[in-house]
Amino acid sequence: MGFDKHGIEVNGDCIWLLDAGGQRLGDLTEMQLLDLGSRISVESGLLNFDLEAQKWRECLIALGLELD
């Protein structure tokens, strides 16, 4: 799946957030996902990303991820 400049890869129990080049940035199951209305903030340690909520919200929920 590709959205914005990021993508998703499901591998076993991991749901990886990918950069534009297909490199794994982090496992979304271990990151905090904050729904801020127009954007979703993905936070984990030193990694922080903003995703366009309209494009990502349904996909993340369908994958079983919880948005705070």
Chimera marker file (.cmm) of the C-alpha trace (Angstrom):
<marker_set name="trace">
<marker id="1" x="0.000" y="0.000" z="0.000" r="1" g="1" b="0" radius="0.5"/>
<marker id="2" x="1.321" y="3.434" z="-0.754" r="1" g="1" b="0" radius="0.5"/>
<marker id="3" x="0.147" y="6.750" z="0.637" r="1" g="1" b="0" radius="0.5"/>
<marker id="4" x="1.855" y="10.135" z="0.513" r="1" g="1" b="0" radius="0.5"/>
<marker id="5" x="5.574" y="9.472" z="0.587" r="1" g="1" b="0" radius="0.5"/>
<marker id="6" x="5.194" y="6.507" z="2.943" r="1" g="1" b="0" radius="0.5"/>
<marker id="7" x="3.993" y="2.950" z="2.523" r="1" g="1" b="0" radius="0.5"/>
<marker id="8" x="3.059" y="-0.064" z="4.629" r="1" g="1" b="0" radius="0.5"/>
<marker id="9" x="4.416" y="-3.595" z="4.662" r="1" g="1" b="0" radius="0.5"/>
<marker id="10" x="2.753" y="-6.347" z="6.690" r="1" g="1" b="0" radius="0.5"/>
<marker id="11" x="5.203" y="-9.066" z="7.739" r="1" g="1" b="0" radius="0.5"/>
<marker id="12" x="3.946" y="-11.569" z="10.300" r="1" g="1" b="0" radius="0.5"/>
<marker id="13" x="2.856" y="-9.667" z="13.407" r="1" g="1" b="0" radius="0.5"/>
<marker id="14" x="4.669" y="-6.491" z="12.306" r="1" g="1" b="0" radius="0.5"/>
<marker id="15" x="3.149" y="-3.627" z="10.349" r="1" g="1" b="0" radius="0.5"/>
<marker id="16" x="6.062" y="-1.627" z="8.994" r="1" g="1" b="0" radius="0.5"/>
<marker id="17" x="5.955" y="2.039" z="8.019" r="1" g="1" b="0" radius="0.5"/>
<marker id="18" x="8.112" y="2.429" z="4.903" r="1" g="1" b="0" radius="0.5"/>
<marker id="19" x="9.840" y="5.482" z="3.480" r="1" g="1" b="0" radius="0.5"/>
<marker id="20" x="9.568" y="6.489" z="-0.189" r="1" g="1" b="0" radius="0.5"/>
<marker id="21" x="12.438" y="4.131" z="-1.061" r="1" g="1" b="0" radius="0.5"/>
<marker id="22" x="10.800" y="1.135" z="0.631" r="1" g="1" b="0" radius="0.5"/>
<marker id="23" x="13.092" y="1.138" z="3.687" r="1" g="1" b="0" radius="0.5"/>
<marker id="24" x="11.505" y="0.168" z="7.000" r="1" g="1" b="0" radius="0.5"/>
<marker id="25" x="11.183" y="3.105" z="9.381" r="1" g="1" b="0" radius="0.5"/>
<marker id="26" x="9.489" y="1.348" z="12.287" r="1" g="1" b="0" radius="0.5"/>
<marker id="27" x="6.887" y="-1.177" z="13.362" r="1" g="1" b="0" radius="0.5"/>
<marker id="28" x="3.564" y="0.650" z="13.678" r="1" g="1" b="0" radius="0.5"/>
<marker id="29" x="2.399" y="-1.875" z="16.293" r="1" g="1" b="0" radius="0.5"/>
<marker id="30" x="5.089" y="-0.495" z="18.627" r="1" g="1" b="0" radius="0.5"/>
<marker id="31" x="4.485" y="3.193" z="17.871" r="1" g="1" b="0" radius="0.5"/>
<marker id="32" x="2.004" y="5.661" z="19.302" r="1" g="1" b="0" radius="0.5"/>
<marker id="33" x="-0.517" y="6.849" z="16.706" r="1" g="1" b="0" radius="0.5"/>
<marker id="34" x="-2.183" y="10.147" z="17.571" r="1" g="1" b="0" radius="0.5"/>
<marker id="35" x="-5.233" y="11.187" z="15.543" r="1" g="1" b="0" radius="0.5"/>
<marker id="36" x="-5.053" y="14.988" z="15.453" r="1" g="1" b="0" radius="0.5"/>
<marker id="37" x="-7.928" y="15.540" z="13.039" r="1" g="1" b="0" radius="0.5"/>
<marker id="38" x="-6.287" y="16.496" z="9.742" r="1" g="1" b="0" radius="0.5"/>
<marker id="39" x="-3.120" y="14.494" z="10.435" r="1" g="1" b="0" radius="0.5"/>
<marker id="40" x="-1.973" y="11.407" z="12.278" r="1" g="1" b="0" radius="0.5"/>
<marker id="41" x="1.209" y="11.769" z="14.274" r="1" g="1" b="0" radius="0.5"/>
<marker id="42" x="3.321" y="8.604" z="14.398" r="1" g="1" b="0" radius="0.5"/>
<marker id="43" x="5.662" y="8.720" z="17.392" r="1" g="1" b="0" radius="0.5"/>
<marker id="44" x="8.325" y="6.397" z="18.739" r="1" g="1" b="0" radius="0.5"/>
<marker id="45" x="11.520" y="7.444" z="20.459" r="1" g="1" b="0" radius="0.5"/>
<marker id="46" x="13.519" y="9.520" z="17.992" r="1" g="1" b="0" radius="0.5"/>
<marker id="47" x="11.162" y="8.845" z="15.056" r="1" g="1" b="0" radius="0.5"/>
<marker id="48" x="8.215" y="11.177" z="14.477" r="1" g="1" b="0" radius="0.5"/>
<marker id="49" x="6.143" y="11.383" z="11.294" r="1" g="1" b="0" radius="0.5"/>
<marker id="50" x="2.955" y="13.129" z="10.257" r="1" g="1" b="0" radius="0.5"/>
<marker id="51" x="0.591" y="11.311" z="7.911" r="1" g="1" b="0" radius="0.5"/>
<marker id="52" x="-2.411" y="12.785" z="6.120" r="1" g="1" b="0" radius="0.5"/>
<marker id="53" x="-5.326" y="11.518" z="8.219" r="1" g="1" b="0" radius="0.5"/>
<marker id="54" x="-7.881" y="11.381" z="5.400" r="1" g="1" b="0" radius="0.5"/>
<marker id="55" x="-5.708" y="8.957" z="3.417" r="1" g="1" b="0" radius="0.5"/>
<marker id="56" x="-4.369" y="6.893" z="6.340" r="1" g="1" b="0" radius="0.5"/>
<marker id="57" x="-7.084" y="6.646" z="9.035" r="1" g="1" b="0" radius="0.5"/>
<marker id="58" x="-9.209" y="3.867" z="7.453" r="1" g="1" b="0" radius="0.5"/>
<marker id="59" x="-6.168" y="1.804" z="6.473" r="1" g="1" b="0" radius="0.5"/>
<marker id="60" x="-4.612" y="1.921" z="9.952" r="1" g="1" b="0" radius="0.5"/>
<marker id="61" x="-7.903" y="0.984" z="11.610" r="1" g="1" b="0" radius="0.5"/>
<marker id="62" x="-8.478" y="-1.842" z="9.100" r="1" g="1" b="0" radius="0.5"/>
<marker id="63" x="-5.035" y="-3.213" z="10.044" r="1" g="1" b="0" radius="0.5"/>
<marker id="64" x="-6.162" y="-3.316" z="13.687" r="1" g="1" b="0" radius="0.5"/>
<marker id="65" x="-4.055" y="-0.392" z="14.871" r="1" g="1" b="0" radius="0.5"/>
<marker id="66" x="-5.397" y="1.841" z="17.638" r="1" g="1" b="0" radius="0.5"/>
<marker id="67" x="-5.425" y="5.601" z="17.156" r="1" g="1" b="0" radius="0.5"/>
<marker id="68" x="-5.287" y="7.754" z="20.279" r="1" g="1" b="0" radius="0.5"/>
<link id1="1" id2="2" r="1" g="1" b="0" radius="0.2"/>
<link id1="2" id2="3" r="1" g="1" b="0" radius="0.2"/>
<link id1="3" id2="4" r="1" g="1" b="0" radius="0.2"/>
<link id1="4" id2="5" r="1" g="1" b="0" radius="0.2"/>
<link id1="5" id2="6" r="1" g="1" b="0" radius="0.2"/>
<link id1="6" id2="7" r="1" g="1" b="0" radius="0.2"/>
<link id1="7" id2="8" r="1" g="1" b="0" radius="0.2"/>
<link id1="8" id2="9" r="1" g="1" b="0" radius="0.2"/>
<link id1="9" id2="10" r="1" g="1" b="0" radius="0.2"/>
<link id1="10" id2="11" r="1" g="1" b="0" radius="0.2"/>
<link id1="11" id2="12" r="1" g="1" b="0" radius="0.2"/>
<link id1="12" id2="13" r="1" g="1" b="0" radius="0.2"/>
<link id1="13" id2="14" r="1" g="1" b="0" radius="0.2"/>
<link id1="14" id2="15" r="1" g="1" b="0" radius="0.2"/>
<link id1="15" id2="16" r="1" g="1" b="0" radius="0.2"/>
<link id1="16" id2="17" r="1" g="1" b="0" radius="0.2"/>
<link id1="17" id2="18" r="1" g="1" b="0" radius="0.2"/>
<link id1="18" id2="19" r="1" g="1" b="0" radius="0.2"/>
<link id1="19" id2="20" r="1" g="1" b="0" radius="0.2"/>
<link id1="20" id2="21" r="1" g="1" b="0" radius="0.2"/>
<link id1="21" id2="22" r="1" g="1" b="0" radius="0.2"/>
<link id1="22" id2="23" r="1" g="1" b="0" radius="0.2"/>
<link id1="23" id2="24" r="1" g="1" b="0" radius="0.2"/>
<link id1="24" id2="25" r="1" g="1" b="0" radius="0.2"/>
<link id1="25" id2="26" r="1" g="1" b="0" radius="0.2"/>
<link id1="26" id2="27" r="1" g="1" b="0" radius="0.2"/>
<link id1="27" id2="28" r="1" g="1" b="0" radius="0.2"/>
<link id1="28" id2="29" r="1" g="1" b="0" radius="0.2"/>
<link id1="29" id2="30" r="1" g="1" b="0" radius="0.2"/>
<link id1="30" id2="31" r="1" g="1" b="0" radius="0.2"/>
<link id1="31" id2="32" r="1" g="1" b="0" radius="0.2"/>
<link id1="32" id2="33" r="1" g="1" b="0" radius="0.2"/>
<link id1="33" id2="34" r="1" g="1" b="0" radius="0.2"/>
<link id1="34" id2="35" r="1" g="1" b="0" radius="0.2"/>
<link id1="35" id2="36" r="1" g="1" b="0" radius="0.2"/>
<link id1="36" id2="37" r="1" g="1" b="0" radius="0.2"/>
<link id1="37" id2="38" r="1" g="1" b="0" radius="0.2"/>
<link id1="38" id2="39" r="1" g="1" b="0" radius="0.2"/>
<link id1="39" id2="40" r="1" g="1" b="0" radius="0.2"/>
<link id1="40" id2="41" r="1" g="1" b="0" radius="0.2"/>
<link id1="41" id2="42" r="1" g="1" b="0" radius="0.2"/>
<link id1="42" id2="43" r="1" g="1" b="0" radius="0.2"/>
<link id1="43" id2="44" r="1" g="1" b="0" radius="0.2"/>
<link id1="44" id2="45" r="1" g="1" b="0" radius="0.2"/>
<link id1="45" id2="46" r="1" g="1" b="0" radius="0.2"/>
<link id1="46" id2="47" r="1" g="1" b="0" radius="0.2"/>
<link id1="47" id2="48" r="1" g="1" b="0" radius="0.2"/>
<link id1="48" id2="49" r="1" g="1" b="0" radius="0.2"/>
<link id1="49" id2="50" r="1" g="1" b="0" radius="0.2"/>
<link id1="50" id2="51" r="1" g="1" b="0" radius="0.2"/>
<link id1="51" id2="52" r="1" g="1" b="0" radius="0.2"/>
<link id1="52" id2="53" r="1" g="1" b="0" radius="0.2"/>
<link id1="53" id2="54" r="1" g="1" b="0" radius="0.2"/>
<link id1="54" id2="55" r="1" g="1" b="0" radius="0.2"/>
<link id1="55" id2="56" r="1" g="1" b="0" radius="0.2"/>
<link id1="56" id2="57" r="1" g="1" b="0" radius="0.2"/>
<link id1="57" id2="58" r="1" g="1" b="0" radius="0.2"/>
<link id1="58" id2="59" r="1" g="1" b="0" radius="0.2"/>
<link id1="59" id2="60" r="1" g="1" b="0" radius="0.2"/>
<link id1="60" id2="61" r="1" g="1" b="0" radius="0.2"/>
<link id1="61" id2="62" r="1" g="1" b="0" radius="0.2"/>
<link id1="62" id2="63" r="1" g="1" b="0" radius="0.2"/>
<link id1="63" id2="64" r="1" g="1" b="0" radius="0.2"/>
<link id1="64" id2="65" r="1" g="1" b="0" radius="0.2"/>
<link id1="65" id2="66" r="1" g="1" b="0" radius="0.2"/>
<link id1="66" id2="67" r="1" g="1" b="0" radius="0.2"/>
<link id1="67" id2="68" r="1" g="1" b="0" radius="0.2"/>
</marker_set>
